[in-house]
Amino acid sequence: GSFVLKGIQIDQLLPQEACEHFSAYMIRMKQNQTKKNSYHKEGEELYYILSGTGTAVLGGKDYKLTEGCFFRVPPGTVHQFTTYSESLCMLNFHSPPVFNDKDTYFIE
């Protein structure tokens, strides 16, 4: 299923009932968008940048995102993503599974 979470297009790549050990998403950010600060208490995340560019703030440090980047976000790490002149498309995996109504916490 696809949904929009706080303005960001997210495609769930596996049905929730198939996500026993991990969940998988495609995150599509348009130009000049920010995916707001969030964290997961249990879920560890892996991200792979399929296309585009942007910036990640992970635990208070800035990282440039470009096609082919692969990185891990440990549980409890506050993360935010921003795009500028280009859109950004990312594959995103969590273990244990994370859903928009399970183990996702936003910092306003």
N, C-alpha and C positions, 0 to 999 in steps of 0.2 A: 504494500500500500504506500501511497504517497501522501504527504501532508506538509503544511507550512507551519513552522514553529518560530514564533516571533519574527516573521518576515522571511525566513530562510526556507528554501525548498529542500525537503528531505524525502528520499525514496527508501523505504524499508525493503531490503533485498531478500530477506527471508521472512516467512510468516512467523508470528510470535510463538506459535505452538511448536515450531521447528527449532527454536532457539534455546536449547537446553544448556549449552555451554558458552555460546557467544551470540552476539547480535551483529548485524551487518547493515550498513547504510551507504547511500550515495548522497553527498551533501553538495548542493549547487548554490553558489553565492553569485549574485549579479555584481556589476560594478558598484563601487561605493556603498557597500553594505558592511554591517558589523554583526557578527554572531556574538551575542552578549556573554559576559562572564558566567560560566557555569562550572560545576564540578560533579563528581560521582564519588560516593562514599566507598563503594565496593568495586565498581567497574574500572578495569584497566583498559586503556584505549590504544589502538594502533591506527595511524593515518597514513594514507598514500595519496600524493597529489597527482591526479590524472592530467590536469591541464590548468593553465592560468597562473596567476601570481597573487600574492597577498602577504599579510603579516600575521604571525601567531604571537600571542602573549601567553607564555606558559610559566606559571608560578612567578609572575612578575618580570620575566625576561623576554625580550623581543627576538623573534626569529623570522627571517625572510623565507617565504614559501615559494617554491618554483616547481615546475613539472618534474616528477621523479623523486621528490623528497619523500622520505619514509621516516616516521618518528613515533615515539611512544609517549603517552601521557599517563603517569602513575595515578592510582586512586588518590583522591583528595587534592589533586592539583587543579587550581583554578585556571581555566583556559578561555581565550577569546580570539576570534579571527576577524580580520578586516581586509576588505578588498578596496582597490583604488581604481586605476584606469582599465583593469582587466577583470573578467569574471574568474571564478575559481571552482574547480570540481575536484572533490576529494572522496576517496573510499575510506570508510570508518568502521572499525571493528571494536567491540567491547567484550571483555570476559571478566566476570560473569556478565550475562546479558543486561543491557540498559535499554529502557524504553522511555518515551516522553512522560509517562506517568509512573515510572519506577526507577529510583536511584538517579534522578536528574534534579539538580538544585541550581537555581539561578540566583545570582547576586545582583540586585538592582542598583 
